[in-house]
Amino acid sequence: MAMTRLLLEKKAEVEPKHENEVPALYRAAEAGHHAVVKELLLNHANQNEVVPSRLGQTALFAACLGGHDQIVRLLIDHDADVEIRDEQGRTVLLYMASKRDRGNWTMDTMRLLLGHGYADTEARDTDGLTPLLWAVTHGNLQLAEALLDESLGRAVADVTAVNDSGETALHMAAKASHEAMVRLLLRYRADPNALCKYGWTPLHFPSYNDQEAMVSLLLDANANVHAEMPGGRTALHLAASQGSEAVVRLLLRYKADPNVTSRGARTPLHDAARRGHEAAVLLLLDAGANVNTKRFDGVTALHLAARNGSEAVVKMLLGSEADAKVIDDGGTTPLHDAAQNGREAVVSLLLNAGADVNAKLYNGMTALHMAAFNGFEAVVKQLLARDEVEPNIRDSNGRTPTLCATEQGHFDIVQLLSPMHAERRLSPAARAARNELKASAVDPNNFRDGTEHQRRVN
C-alpha cells in the first residue's frame, strides 16, 4: 500500500497507456485489495474503465465475481455504473447470474448490486435472458428465489419474462425437468398455461418427458389438460407417444379426452399403438378411446400396431372390437401392413380375427403379393395355408405374387407359389376330379441346367 501511495504521489499514471494493458484499478479489484482500490479512486482512477482484454468488463465485474463485497460497495459509492455491458451484452448482474461456475460471489454481493447499486433485474443479454432466466437455466434455486422474494432489496423479478423463444422461466424449468424450480415458480404465481413461440405450455414438456411429479404439480396449479400445440396435439398425445404409463393415467384422471384428435385426426391411441406401448393402449381403451377412429389417411390404431409387429397391442385392439377388415384411403388393411413387414404373429392374429386374405389395395396387390415381393417366406406359407387364398390374383400391373417374388429373386418363395404345391388348396370336389386323372404336371419352375424335372401328380 505504501508503494502504491508513493507512486501516486510521484504522479504515476493510473490509467493504461496501451489498449492491451489492464488498469491498476481492475487488477486491484480482481485481487481484492480494498485499500489499493480506495487509494486509486481517490486519485481519480476511472471506475468505469472498460478493459478490452477482459471481455470489455470493468473493475466492478472483477470485484463482484471475486465476492469482494467491500470493494463492490466502494466502487458503487464512487459511481461505478452497474448497467455497463460487456462484449456479450451482459451487465454485471447478468454476468454473475450467467456463470455456471459462480466464482466467489454470495447473495450479499447480489444484494449490494440490487439494493445499493439499483441494478436492473430485467436487463437482458444478447441471448435474450434476464437474471431470473439465467438462474433457471443453471438450476440456481437460491438465486431464483432471492430474485423473486425481495430479499435482495429490490422489487421482485418478473416471473412472466420470456426468452427469445417466448419461453417463461416455468417453461424452461419444466423442460429441464427441474421439479424444485417448477415448485418455486408456481409459488410465485408463474402462469402454467403460458404459450411459448412454438405453442407449447409448461405442461407439454413433462408430459413428453415422463415426469409424473411435475405433471401433477402443474395440473394442481390449474394447468389446462386440454391445451393444444400447433397441429392440435395435447399433453395426452405426447405422453401416449412416449408410453408414459403414469403420466397417461394422471392426465386421464384430470379428465383428458382419450378421443381428442389432432388436425391430422390423430388420437392418443394412434400414437400409443404406433410405438407398441401396451400399458398406454390399455389405459386409453379402458378410458373409452374409440378403437376404430381413422386418421386423415384412413389409418386406424390396428393398422399401426400391425405395421410395427406389436402382437400384444394387436390382441388388445382386436379384443376391443377393432375391425380386422378395415381399409385406409389406399385400400390397405392391417393384414397388408403386417404381411409387408413380415409380422408373422400378427398375421396369424388378424387371419384368426377374420381378416380378408384376398383383400386388394387400390393397385390390386394382396397381402400375398406384398409378402412375396419382400421375401417373407414364413408369411407366404401362412397365407397359402388359408383355404380361401387366391394365389393367382393379378395387380394393376398384371403381376401375380409369383411374378413379384421372381422380380426380387426370392426363388424359394417362387417354389412355394408354384402349381405343384397347390394340391392342398384344392376343394374336395377338385381333389376327387383330379384323382380320376392320370397326367403329368410339369412345374415350370423345375428347370435346372437346361433339364426338365417332372413330378407326377396322381
Sequence and secondary structure as in RCSB ss.txt:
>XXXX:A:sequence
MAMTRLLLEKKAEVEPKHENEVPALYRAAEAGHHAVVKELLLNHANQNEVVPSRLGQTALFAACLGGHDQIVRLL
IDHDADVEIRDEQGRTVLLYMASKRDRGNWTMDTMRLLLGHGYADTEARDTDGLTPLLWAVTHGNLQLAEALLDE
SLGRAVADVTAVNDSGETALHMAAKASHEAMVRLLLRYRADPNALCKYGWTPLHFPSYNDQEAMVSLLLDANANV
HAEMPGGRTALHLAASQGSEAVVRLLLRYKADPNVTSRGARTPLHDAARRGHEAAVLLLLDAGANVNTKRFDGVT
ALHLAARNGSEAVVKMLLGSEADAKVIDDGGTTPLHDAAQNGREAVVSLLLNAGADVNAKLYNGMTALHMAAFNG
FEAVVKQLLARDEVEPNIRDSNGRTPTLCATEQGHFDIVQLLSPMHAERRLSPAARAARNELKASAVDPNNFRDG
TEHQRRVN
>XXXX:A:secstr
 HHHHHHHHTT  SS SSTTS  HHHHHHHHT HHHHHHHHHTT  TT  BGGGTTB HHHHHHHTT HHHHHHH
HHTT  TT   TTS  HHHHHHH SS TT  HHHHHIIIIIS   TT   TT   HHHHHHHTT HHHHHHHHSS
TTSS    TT B TTS BHHHHHHHTT HHHHHHHHHTT  TT   TTS  TTHHHHHTT HHHHHHHHHTT  T
T   TTS  HHHHHHHHT HHHHHHHHHTT  TT   TT   HHHHHHHTT HHHHHHHHHTT  TT   TTS  
HHHHHHHHT HHHHHHHHHTT  TT   TTS  HHHHHHHTT HHHHHHHHHTT  TT   TTS  HHHHHHHHT
 HHHHHHHHTSTT  TT   TTS  HHHHHHHTT HHHHHHHSGGG GGGS HHHHHHHHT  EEE  TT EETT
EE  EEE 
